[in-house]
Amino acid sequence: MQALYKVLDQGKVGIFESPTGTGKSLSLICGALSWLTDHEEKSRQKTAALLHEGEAALSTSTAPSSATSSSGEPDWITDFVQKKSERDLVSKLKEEELKRKKREERLEMIRNNVQLKYAMKRKSCEEEEAFKLLQLSKEEETEAPGDQEDEELIIAEYESDDESKTRSRFRGAEEDTDDELVEEHVNKIYYCSRTHSQLAQFVHEVQKSPFSKDISLVTLGSRQNLCINEEVRRLGSIQRINDRCMEMQKNKSEKPHHEEGAKRKRGPAKTVCPYKKATALQQMRDNVLGTVHDIEQMMKLGRETHACPYYATRLAVPPAQLVVLPYQMLLHAPTRRAAGVQLKGQVVIIDEAHNLSDTLSCIHSAELTGAQLCRAHSQLTQYADRYKSRLKAKNLMYIKQILFVIEGLVRGLGGKVGQNPQSQTTQTGTELHTINNFLFKAQIDNINLFKLQRYFEKSMVSRKLVGFVEKYAGSGVSLHTQTHSNKENRRTEGLNRYLQTLQSTQINAPVSSADQQGSEAEKVLSASPMMQVEVFFMALTNSNTDGRVLVHRQGTLSESSVKFLLLNPAVHFAEVLKQCRAVIIAGGTMQPVSDFKQELLFSAGVGEERITEFSCGHVIPPENILPLVLCSGPSGQELDFTFQNRDSPRMMDETGRILSNICNVVPGGVVCFFPSYEYSRRIVSHWEASGALTRLANKKKIFQEPKKANQVEQVLSEFSRCIQRCAVDAGMLTGALLFSVVGGKMSEGINFSDDLGRCVVMVGMPYPNIKSPELQEKMSYLDKHLPHNGGRSPGQALIENLCMKAVNQSIGRAIRHRGDYSSIVLCDRRYSRPTTLSKLPTWIKSRTSTHATFGPAFAALRKFFLEKKQV
């Protein structure tokens, strides 16, 4: 806590390593909020002193004089000018102090005045009933739609050369927040982590801390997490929810203009969201600031107050002292701006930051398949054709430019637009290009992508196209843009057949770990991929040296893809480091730190003097952990799980014998990690054929990590119940054995505490695929731009670090609290290398013993659990 306080006070960048179970979250909370409280008090005292000095200076006025100064001006004028700045300063300080007092008084009233809460709740319920009745009456009065039925799908007039006009014309629903509710930003701490469950856990720790009564905290999330409108939530996917919400806000902000005497054409009543009313949002904002809520509690509060948690939390950001949000919302600049997050002079704490570099690269990379490109081109062509008489010339010009770029991308994949991408064959192969070379080869280097990016943002053409496709799918949108088609043809030819054909064989672009939405995201991609096209266009505006474009042809155009790889994540992290007062990068296992600093901090322009490192040991006593490195198995077979040796029957049989011996002496649960799903499948099949699996099953019930995320919870529950039953029954089975995969769903974020993980076995070293074009390009980039240390290249260091980070995450699953105990068995002679051992967490490395033969290691393991049994 003291080290954290010092880093925040001095405005540095801190790298903190604290193993799970050592109270990391509570230390971060108490240290950071203690500093914030003291900092606020110092600021108040400083303000009061300045205000006192200013008022004293103003009160001492000199007697009027008719003399003239050396400048030729009368003294009273000179005196007036000199004191103007003092008056302005005093006025500003008084205004700030008044705002602060008002804010504190309002929060105090919300925290203490229970009667006011009930009165506001009753009022909001009455308003909700009135709103519903009004909506019903509007629906009854609706008549047939007029010519303006597609008005919401038309892009407004765009003038790229006049930013003031675009700002006024394109102030969409996203920016349409109630200005009178927005406040100035106070000093605050932004805390971010990887998942919403980790954020919820942090909020619960805050609620238990001594700061819970005095701190104003707000948790940010996506519309998918915070929306309480059931009509919108039923849409499922995040993109459909976003689009529907934006449409409802647009309906609310539209103001009809009718000429005097003109007959009003009535169409269907446009739905507006009943949860976005100024009074309700203000009430919920104050409630959120007055009491610490997690996301579930905010959803409940939103339903009670009939206010949207998504917009209420955004309004609560400026006055909040602690803002809790996911990685992506803070690290991605456009998302950060949309959420109203301002980093200037603030403190940022990034927890679970062991994969920060990968997260940054993943967020800012993009991929498009040939099928997506053809679909986007077809849809946008038909959109422009349908509304060409209603679109302004500038809009048509930019739409033509977008179509031209898409054609170039398809051409780069070896195909043509306007034809079925499945029937177009391409020459199989992979190519890597710099951004400039790719643009030149695709013949789109003459297009200003920065202007196109601004057009996408201001015109919201992607959202318009989504609405267009949803409205006319099956009745007016077809695969090919036909030159001689008429209105009747467009009404009879639909998009559905095309989508069904594509969905049957299309391989969708993989969804990044930073934003996994599973099968629902794939459904969205099948509707309109223009959002993905927009993201890819934005990626191409990166510096030529910071990224590469990977063109991957797979036989057919539909399965071929073009991917942007971000090679320098520091370029996007630099903005965060530059704006913030202090940045804390924390995690349970941050090793190896040196390469992390080189890639993310030094490359972003941070000097060594601004960086502070802190690593604490584990709270468990030394005798509660037994890390072992095995160099050979029971039969004397050397353990060398290199790619060339790991598939040999002898190596697989030896691994089976090691596990069998371990299961004989280890009670409860044993978790065995393999380098990949494929190797796990092969070795288990071999054991099945040889009978080794049966021998293992006689001692422990065997479970395997599922590939589907929705089955993980079920497997874990059965694994846990089996261990509990075995502990009570005392039969033949002594527990359970779980086969898992490094980097899989159970290697991070899952707790195998107590009997669930009495032994963690690591089979081999999980090196990444060095033949991957992406990894080769990353290694080449690092070798070129980073210094060589200790006789090894930065590219080689990257491979080793990726491997050991994955190992550290997996073996850290076992010890989860002070009273826990476990053994760790690393099965590969390569773990005995000093450079490899140095990359283990300090609290494990200091207790690790290396064994050239199996006998002494097995004796140590048996002794360890016999002693624990006696205790």
N, C-alpha and C positions, 0 to 999 in steps of 0.2 A: 504493500500500500504506500509506503514511504517513497519507494522508487517511482511509482506511478504518479504520485502527487508532485514529485520533483520534475518529472518529464512534462507534465501539464503546466506547471508554473513557469518553467523555462522555455516553453514553446518548442519542444523537440519532437523527434520521431522515435518512439519506443517499441522495441521488439520484446514481447514478454512470453515466456514459455512456462506454463503451469499445468502439470498433469491433472487429468480428471480425478476428482475426489479430493483435491487440495483446497477447494473453496475458491476457485478462480473467479466465478461469477460474482460472488459476494465481495471479493477483494476489489474487483473492477468497479462494482457499484459504490462501495463505501469510499474507496480512494478518490474516484472521479467526482462523486457528489460532495465529498468533504471539500475538495478543491473548489468546486463550483460555488458552494456556500460561502467559503472564505473570500473567493474572488468577487462575488456579488457584494459582500460586506465592505471590502476594500474600495470597490467602485463607488458605493454609496457615500463612504467617508470622504473619498476624493472629490466627489461631486459637491457634497455639503461644504467642504473647505473652499472649493473654487467659487461656489455661490456666495459664501460669506465674504470672501475677498473682493469679489466683484461688487457686491452691494456696499461694502465699506468704501471702495474706491469711488463709487458713484455718489455716496452721501457726502464726501468731502469736496464741496464745490468752492471754487475760488470766487472772490468778490468781482463784480463786473468791472471791466476796465475799458477805457477808450483808447488805450495804447495800441500801437501797431507792431506786429512781429517783424522779424528780419525778412520774411518772405513777402511782406507788403500786405498781408491779411490781418484784420483785427484779431486780437487775442481770443475773443469769445468764439470766433469761427474755428480757430486752431484748436481751442479746447473742446469744441463740439466734435470735431473730426477725430480727435484722439480718443474721446470717450465712446464713440459710436461702436467700436468693436467690443468694448466692455459691456455696453448695453445689450448688444446682440448675444454675447456669450451668456450673460445673466438670464436673458429671455429664453434662450435655448435650454439652459440647465433647468429653469423653472418648469418649462413645458415637459421635459423628460421626467422630472420628478413627479409632476402631476399625473402623467400617464402611468408611471410605475405604481403610484399610490392607488389609482383607480383600478388597475389590474389586480393588485393585491386585495383590495377591498371586495372586488367582485368574487374572487376565488374564495375568500373567507366567508362571504355570504352564502355561496353555493355549498361549501363544506358544512356549514352550521345550520342554515335555515331550511329545515326539513319541510315545513309547511309550504314554503314557496315552491319546493320541488313538486309537491302533490298538486298545487294549484296550477302550475305550468303543465303538468301531465294531463290534468283534466281539461285544460283549455285546448291542448293539442288534439285530444280525442274528439272534442266537439268540432274543431276545425276539420278533422279528417272525415267525420260524418257529413258535414256540409259539402266538402269537396266531392265525395262520392255521389251525393245527390245531384250536384251540378253536372258531373260527368255523365250521369244517366240521362239527364234532361237534354244534354247536348247530343247524345247518341240517338235519341228519339227524333230529333229535329233534322238529322242529316238527310241530304238528298243525293241524287246521282252526281258523281264527280264531274267536274268541268275540264277544261283544257289544261288547267294548271295541276293535274294530278301528279305529275312527275317533277314538280318544282323542287322538291327536296333532293332530287338526284342531279340537278343541273349545277355545274360549277359556276360560281359567281365570277364577275368580270375581274380579270387579272392584269395588272400593269406592273411588270417587273422593274421598270425604271423609276417607279415612284413608291418608295417603301411606306410613306405615310398613308397612301391610298390602300395598299394591300393590308396594312395593319388595321385600318378601319373596316375594310370590306370583309376581311377574313377573321374577324373576331368571333370564332365559333364557340360552341358550347363548352369546349374544354377551358377557354379563357373566361367564360361567362360566370365568374364567381361574384358573389355579392360584395362589391367594393367596400361598402360601409362596414363589413364584418372583418375585413383584412386589417391586421395590425402590423406594427414594426417588429422585426425579429429581435428577440432578447438573446443574451449569452446562453448558449445551450450546448449539450453534448449529443452527438448522433451515435447511437449504438447500432451496429448492423451485424447480422450473422447469416448463415447459409439458408436455413429453413425456417418456416413459420413455427414449427414445434420448438426449435431452439430459442426463437424470440419469445414464445409464450413462457418457456421455462425461465428465461431471464426476467420477464415481467413478474412472475411469481416470486422470484428471489427479491425483487424490489419491494413487492408487497409485504414480505416478511422482514425487510430491513427497517432500521430506525428512521429512515428518510421517507417512508411511505406516506406519512401524514402531511408532509410539507412540500413534496416535490410535485411538479405538474408534468405528467408523462403522457405521451400519445404514441400509439402504435400505428404505423402505416402499412397498407397492404394494397393489393390489386382489387379491382371491382369484383373479380371472381371470388375473392375472400371476404369482401365487406358488403356486397349488395344484399339488401333485404327485400327487394321487390321480387316476389315469387314469379311473376310473369317473365322477368328478365333472367332470373337465376335458372329457370327451366331450360334456357338456351344451351347451358352446359359449358361450351367452349369459351375461353377468355376473349377471343376476337369477336364472337357474336355478341357477348355481353357488353363489351366496349362499344361496339357499333350501335347497339340498341339504346344504350344509355345516352350516347352522344346525340342520337336522333331525338330522343325524348327531351333532352335539354334544348335542342334546336327548336323543337315545337313550342317550348315554353317561351323562348326568347323572341320568336317571330311576332311582328306586329303588322297586322293587315292594313294596307293603305287603299282606300277606295275614293274614287272621284265623286264629287258631290252630285247627287242625282243618278249616279250609275247603279245599275242593278247588281246586287251582290250575288256571286255564284257560290253556292254552298257545296262543299264536298264532305267526305267523311271526316268526323271529328278526329283530330290528331291527338294521340295519346301523349300526355305529359306525366312525368313521375310525381306521384303524390308525396314523396318523401323529401323533395328538395324545395322546402319553403324556408324563407329567411328566418322567421321566428323560431321554427323547430330546429334549424341548423345551429342557430345561436345558442339555444337552450342545450342542445346536445354537446356543442363545443365546450360550453362552460362546465357541464357535468364531467366530461372527459378530463378537463384540466383540473377539476376539483378533487377527483378521486382516481387512483391508479386502476386502469382496466386492461385486461387482455382482450384479444380479438373476440372471443366468445362472449365475454361480458359486454363488449361494445355492441355486438349484434343484438343482444337482448335489450340493451338500453335503447338502441335505435328503433326497435319494434315498439317499445313502451312510449317513446317520445314521438314516434312517427317521423323520424329524421334519418337521412341517409348517412350511415357511418363513414362511407368513402369520402363524401364532401365535407362532413363535419370534422373529420380528422385532418383533412388538408387545411381547413380554416384554423385548426388548433395548433398547427406547426409554428407560426411566428411567436406566440406567447409561451410555448412549451419550453421547459428547461431540459427535458430528456426526450429525444425522439428515437423510437425503436423502429427499424426498418430492415428489409432484406438487402443482401449484397447488391443485387442488380439495380435496385432503385437508387443507390448511392453512387455506384461505379459507372453507370451509363448516363452520360451528360443529358441527352434529351429527356430521359425518364426522370432524372433529377429535377430538371426545370419544370416538367409537367406536374411534379408532386409538390412544387413550391419549396424545395430544399435549397437553402443558401448556405454555403460553406465558409464564406468570407469571415475570418477571425474566429471560427468556431472550433470545437474539439470533435474529432472522429475516433471512435473505437471500433476496430474491425476484429470480431471474434471468429474463432474457427478458421484462421487465416492461413492454414498450412497449404491450401490449394489456391491462394489468391492470384498467383500468376496465371494458372490455368483458367481460372474464372474470368479474369480480364480478357484473355485471348479468346475464350469461348463467346463471351458477350459481344465482342466486336468482330467476330468472324461471321460469314454468311455463306449459304449454299443454295443453289437453284438447280433443279433437274430440267432436262429438255421438255418434259411434259408440262411442267409448271410454266416455262417460258412460252410455249405454244399456246397454252390456255390463256395466259395473261394477254398475249398479242391478239388472240381471237376476240376476247371479251372487250378489250379496249377499242378495237377496231369497230365492233358492232355498237358500242356505246357512242363513239364519235359519229358513226353513220346515222344512228337513230336521232341524235340531238344536234346534228350539224347546223340546222337552221336556228337553233336557240343558243348555241355557244358562240362567244365572242372570238374574234380573230386570234387574239393572243393565246387563248385556251387551246384553240385548234392547232396553233403552231407548236405549243409545248407538247400536246398529245402526239403530234407527228414525230417530234424529237424522241419521245419515250418509245414509240413504236419502232423508230429507226434503230435505237440502241438495242432493243430486244431482238430485232432482226439480226443485228451484228453478233449478239451473244449466241443465238441459234446457229448462225453461220460458223461461229468459232467452234461449235460442237460438231460441225459437219452436216448440218441439216438445213431445212428451209421451212419458213412459216407458211401457214395456209394448207399444210398437208398433215395427215395423221402421224404423230411422232412415233407411234408404234411400228408403222410400216416402213419408216425410214431407217436404213442401216447405216452405221458409222464404223469407221476403222478403229478397232480396239487399241487402246493405248492411253498413257498418261503424260501430260505436258505441264511444265512449270514455267510461269512467266513473271517478270516484274509487271507492275501495274501499267506502266507506260508501254511496254512491249505488247501486252495483251490488248490494250486499247488500239494500238496501231494495227495489230494483226486482225482484230475484229472490225477494223475500218470505222471506228467510232471516236477516234482521237480528235475529231473536229467539233465534237459536242462539248459544251460547257456543263460538266456534271454538277458543279456547284450551283449553277442557276436551276438545273433540274431538281436538285435536292431541295432548294428553297421553294420551288413550285409545288413539289409534293407536300411539303409542310404547310404551306399557306392555303393551297387549294383543296387539300384533303381528297384528292382524286382517288386514292386507294379506297377510302371509306365510301365514296360515291359509287365506285364500281362494285363494291360488295353489296350495297343496297340494290343496285341495278340488276346484278346476277340473281340475288334472292327473289326479287320481284318478278323477273321475267324468265327464270329458268323453266324451260318446257313450253314457253309460249312466244318467245321472240328472240332468244339467244341461241345461236347455232355455232358449230365448229368453224365453218368457213364463211368468210365475208364474200357474199356473191354479188358480183358487179350488177347483174340484171335482176336482182331480187326485188320483189314488191312487198307491200305491207302484208298481204295475205300469206305470202311464203314465210315471212318472218313469224307470223302467228302460228304456223303449222310445224315449223322445224324447231326443235328444242335442244337444249343443252344436256338434257338428262341422259340420252343414249351415249353421248360422248363421255360424260362423267362416269357412267357405269362401266364403259369399256376401259377407261383409264384406270379406274379403281381396281379392276380385276387383276391387272398385272403391274400397275405402277409401283415403283419403289420410291416411297416418299423420302424427302430430305430428312436426315436424322435431326431430332430435336435436341438442342444442346442441354447439358446438365444444368446450366444456369437457369434454364426456363423449360423444364420438362412438363408437357401437358398430355403425354400419352396418346391414346387413340383419338381423343377429342381434337387434338391439334391436327391430326391427319385429316379428320373430317373437314376442318376449316380450310386446310390447304386444297382440298378437292373442290371447294366452293369458289374461291377467288384467291390466286396467289400474288396479287398485286402488292400486298403488304410485304411479302418476302422479296419481291422485285425492288421495292423502295429501299429496304434494308441493304440489299446488295449494291444498289446505286450509291448509297451513302458510304458503304465500305470502300468503294473504288475512289473516294475522295481522300483517302489516307495518303500519306507521303509515299513516294515510289520506293524508298528504301525500307519502310516499316512493314510491308506486306508482300505477299505473293498470290498469284492467281493459279489455281490448280484446275486444269481441264482434264476431266476423266471420261473417256469414251468407252462404253460398254456394249458395243454391238448394235444397239438400237438408240435412236435419239431420245426416246422417252426415259430410258434408264441412265443415259449419260448425264453428267453434271458438271457445273462450273462452280468452284468454291474459292472464296477469299480467305486467306490465312493471315492472321495478324502475328507477325514475328516479334514485334517490340511492344509488349503490354505497358511498358513504362511510359510511353507517350500519352496514354490516357490516364494513367495514375498520377502523372506529373501535375495535372490540373488540381487534383485533390490535395496533393502535398503542398502546392504553392499557395492555395487559398486558405487552408486551415491554419489555425494557431498551433495546434499539436495533433499528431496522429499516433494512435496506439494500435499496434498490430499484435494480436494475442492468439494463442492456440495451445492445445495440450501437447502437441509435438511439432515444434518449429524447426527441428534439425533437418538438414544442414542449413545454418543461418548465413554463412559466408556467401554462398551462391545466390541466396534469396536477396541479400543486400545488393550484390553486384547487378543482378538482372532488373530489380524493381526500384531500388533507391538511388544507387550511384548513377544509373542510366537516366534517371529522372532529374538529375542535377542536385541531389541532396548530398551535402558534404559529410565526411566522417564525423566531424565535430557536432553535428546535429543529431546523430544517431546514438541511442542508449539501448544496451542489451541487458536483459534480466532473465535468469533461468533459476527456478527453484526446484528442489528435490521433491520426492513424493513423501506424503505423511505416513506411509506404512513403514513399520520397522524392517530392517534389512532381512530378517529371517522369514519374512512373508512372501518373498519372491525368489524364484530359482530359474534364472535364464541359463540355458545350455546351448552350446554350439556342437553339433554332432558332425564329425568328419567322416565317420564310417558306421556301417550298420552291424547287427549281431553276427553276421557271417563274415565280417571283415571287408565287405564290398565298400569301396570308396564312394562317398556321396558327392556326385558331381552332376547336377541337374542342368547341364548346358543343353542347348538345343540339339546337339548331336547325340548326346548320351541318354537323355531323359526317357526316351521311348523304348530303351532296351528292356527286354523281359527281366534281366537280372536286377536292374535298377528298380523296376516296379515291384518285383518280389521282395526286395530288401526294404522298400518303403512299407509294404504290408506287414513285414515282420516287426519293424520298428513300432508301428501303430498298435500291433497286437500286444507287444510287451508293455507299451504305455498304458493301454486299456486294462491290463492286468493289475496295475498298481495305483492308477489314478481313479479316485471316486468321482461320482457326479458326472458333469459334462466335459467332453473333450471337443474342441473346435479345431478342425484341420483345414488350413488354407492352401489351395492350389494356385499356380500362376494364372490359369485361364479356365474358362468353361470347357473348352475343347480337351485340354489335358485332363481335367477332372473326369470327363466322360470316358476318355481312353483308359485311364488307370483303373477306374471303377469297373469297367467292362473286363479288363484283364484279371482283376481280383475275382470277379464273378466266375470267370472261366477256370481259374486256378484253385478256387475254393477258399481263398484268403478272406473274401467278403463274408462267407459263412462263419469262419472262425471269429471274425470281428463281431458279427451279429450275435454270437453266443455270449459275449461279454457286455456289449452296449447295443442298444437299439439305434439303427442307422437312419439319419435324416440327410437330405441333400438340399442345398440352396436352390429355390425355384428361380427360373428366369423371369417370370412375370412378377411385377412389383406388388400386385394385389394379393399374391399368395404368400408373401413373406410373413405377414402377421400370423396366419394360420399355422405355418411351419414352426415359427417361434413358440407359439402357444402349446403345440403338441410336444415340442422338444422340452419345454419347461415342465409340463404336466408329467411327462415320462420320468424325468429326473426326480421330481417330487414323489412319485409313486415308488420308484426304486429305493429311495431313502427310507421309506416307511415299510415296504414289503420285505426287504432283505432277502430277495430270491437270487436266482442265477444272474440276472441282469444287474450291473452295478451303476447304471446310468445310461447316457446317450452319447452318440458320436455324430457330430454335424460336419458334413463336407461343404466347405464354403470356398469362395473365389476372391482372391485379392482384387480390390477395386470394384467388387460386386456390391450387392445390396446389403450385405451383412458385415462388410469390412469397415463401415463408417456409420456412426450415429446409433449403433445397436450396443446395448450394455449386456455383456455376459458376466454379470457380477455373481459372487458367491458360488454356489454349486453349478451354476450354468456354464462356468468356464474355469474349471480347476486346472486345465492345461490347454495351451494354445500351441499348435504345431504348424510350423511354416515349412512347406515342402518346396525346396528350390528357391531361386531368386527371381522375382517377377519383373524381369527387364522388359521394356516396351519393344515392339517390333521395329528393329533398326532399319528394316528395308522399306518402311513406310515413307512415301515421298514427302509427306508433311514433316515428319521427324527429321529426315535428312536435310530438308531445307532450313529447319530451325537450328540444327547443329551447325550448318554452314554459316548461317547468319551470326550465331554467337561466336564462332571461331574468328569471324572477320571483325566483329565490333567490340568484343570483350577481351581483356588481358588474359594471358596464359599464366596459370599459377601452379607451382610445384611440378613442373614437367608434364602436365596434362592439359589438354585443350578444353575450352569451355563446353564444346560439344560433347566430349566424353564425360565431363562432370555432369552435364544435363542428364545423360542416360543413367548414371549412377544415382543421382539425386531423385529422379522419378521413381526408380526402383526402391530406394530406401525410404522415401516418403510413404509409399504404399505399404511397405513392411511395417513401418512405425505405426501407421494408422491401424493396421490389422492386429498387431500384438498388443496394442493399447486397449483392446476391447475387454481384457480380463480384469485388471485391478481397477475397481471403480470407487472404493471408499477405504477408510482407515483400517477397518477390521478385516478387509478382504485378503485372500492369499491365493497364489496361483504359480504355475510353472510355465516357462516359455521354452520350446524346443525348436531350434533353428537347424533344419536338416539340409546342410550343404557345406562342403569344406570351404567355400569361398567366403562364408561369414567370418572365418577366422582371420582374414586379412585385416591388418591394423587400420587401413583406410576405410574399410567397410564397418568395422566395429566402432570407429570414431563417429559414424553417422547415426548410431543408435541414440535414443534419448539418454541423458546423463544418468538418470536414476536407474535405468536398466543396464547401461554400459558398465557402470562401476561394480555391478554384481554378477556380470556374465563370466562364466567359465567355459573354456574350450577343451574338448576331449577328442583325442586322436582315435581312440577306440571306444566301442559302445559300452563295455563292461563298467568302467568307473562312472560313466554318465548315468547308466541305469541304476547303479547302486545309490548314487546321490539323489536320484528321483524318488526311489523307494523310501530312503531314509527321510526325505522331506515330508512325505505324506504320512509316514508312520508317526513322526513327531507331532504333526498337526492333529492326527487322530487321537493321540493321548491327551492333547490339550483340550 
